[in-house]
Structure formats: C-alpha cells, structure tokens
C-alpha cells in the first residue's frame, strides 16, 4: 500500500473523524439512536480501516492486544459493577435509581455507565477477533 499515497492521506484524515463520530454515537445514545454497541463497532471499524491501509502490524502498534484485553474486561466490569452498586444500595440489579438521590439523574448516570461498558467491550472483542484473523493467529 505504500504506493497509494492518496489512499493513505485520506485514511489519515478519515480515521480521527470516524473515532470522533464513534464517541458522538456513544454519548448521544441515551438521548436518541445509538449507544454502546454501535459506538464500539464504529470505533473498531476505524481501527480496521487503519489496519487495512497501513498494515496490521501498524494497527497493533497503535492499539496493542494487551489494551484490547484490558478494554474488554474493563467494559464487562463497568457494566456489572453498575449493577452491583445498585444491589449494594438495596435496589435490584441495574436499578439505576440507586445511583443518585434523584431517580432521573440516577437513570441518566446508569445508562451512560452501562453503555460505555458495552462500547468498551464491543470495541475490544471486535478488534481482538480482527487481530487474530488478520494476523493468522500470531500473538504479541
């Protein structure tokens, strides 16, 4: 791909915009369409585009597999931890009312935390699968 200068320049311009759009979808998800799953897929697609143009090894240097394991596990922990905090406050699992004094604020906080956890996990898992398939099973 080294001879495709236009493709490389366009990718360098598009990838940051794709990642910013993923963050928009992530944090707009509690107000409208979107959320953690969609944002995770968009974020992973941006990194996959980078890998397709600049090579899988360049993508592995930018986003190492160790980060992906931490991201995947951290997302699950954030999701589950939100539910556990609700239970420790004497409510049901994922009853967001327990997260703040005002039920509306608790719902807002809970949705943001859960959706962020889902986005982290989806990004980590999709990129992990991509690295395995694109790298033919090689490990870091």
N, C-alpha and C positions, 0 to 999 in steps of 0.2 A: 503494500500500500504506500510505500514511500514515494512513488512517482505520481500519486494522485493528490497534488497539492491543494486543489480546490476542495476536495472531499475532506481533507484533514483540517483546513481552515474553517470550513462550515461546521464541522463537528466540534471544533474548539469553541465556536460561538454558540452552538445549539445546546451542548451538554449543560452548561450552567443554567440556561433558561429552562431546560427540562427539569433540573433539580429544584429550581425555584418554584416552578409550576407544581411539582410534587408537594412541596411544603404548603403552597396555597391550598391544594386539594385536601391535605392533611388537616389544616387548621380551619378550613371552611366547612368541613364535613359535618359539624354539629349544627350548622345553620341551613345547609342545603345538600344537594347531591355530592357525594364524595365521602371521604373518610380514610381510615387507616389502610384498608386493603387496597383501595385504588391508588392511594399515595405511595404505598410500598411497591406496587407494580410499576408505577411511573418512574419512581426513583431507580429501581433496578433496571428498567429499560434504558435509562440514561447511561448507566454504567456499562450495560451490554453494548450500546452503540459505541461508546468509547473503546471497548474491547475489540469490537469488530473492525474499527478503523485503525487503531494504534497497536493492536495485538493483545492477547490475553495476558501476557506477562506484564505489560504496561498497566493493565487494569488491576492485576494482582499487587503491583507495587502501590497503586493509588488506593486500593481498598483491599488490604490483606485478608486472607481467610480467617485469621485469628480475630479480626474485628467483626467478621460476619458471625462467628460463633458467639462472641460477646453480645452482639446486636440481637441475635435470635433468642438467646437465653434471657437477656435483659428485657426484651419485649414481653416474653411469657411471664417473667417475674413481675413486671409492672402491671400487666393485666390481672394476674392472680392476686398480687399484693393489694390492688384496689379493692378486690372482693374481701380479702382477709381483714383489711382495715374496717370495712363496713361491719363485718361479723364481730370484730373486737369491740366495736361501738354499740353492740347489742342489736343490730339490724340483720336482715337477711344478706346472703352473699350478693355482692354487686347492687346493694340498695344504696344508691348514691346520696340519698337524703342525709345519711350519717356523715358525709364528708365535710359539711359546713353547717353553721347554725340555721341558715335559710335553705329550705328544700330546693328552691330554684337554683341557687348558687351551687349547692351540692350536686344537683343533676349536671350542671354545666361542667364542673370540675371533674366529675366521674367520667363523663363522656369523653372529655379531652384526654384524660389519662388512659382510658381503655383503648381509644382509637389510636393514640400514639404508640401504645404497646403492640397493637395489631400491625401498625405500619412498620415498626422496627422488626418484628418477627417476619413479616412477609418479605421485606427487603433482604434480610439476612438469608432466609431459606432460598429464595429465587436465585440470588447471586451465588450461593453455595452450590446449588444444582448446576448453574451455568458453568462455574469453575470446574466442577467435576466432569461434565460432559465436554466442555471445550478443551480442557487440559488432558483429556483421556485418562483421568484417574490419578494424575500426578499430584503430589501433596507439597505444601510449603515446607 
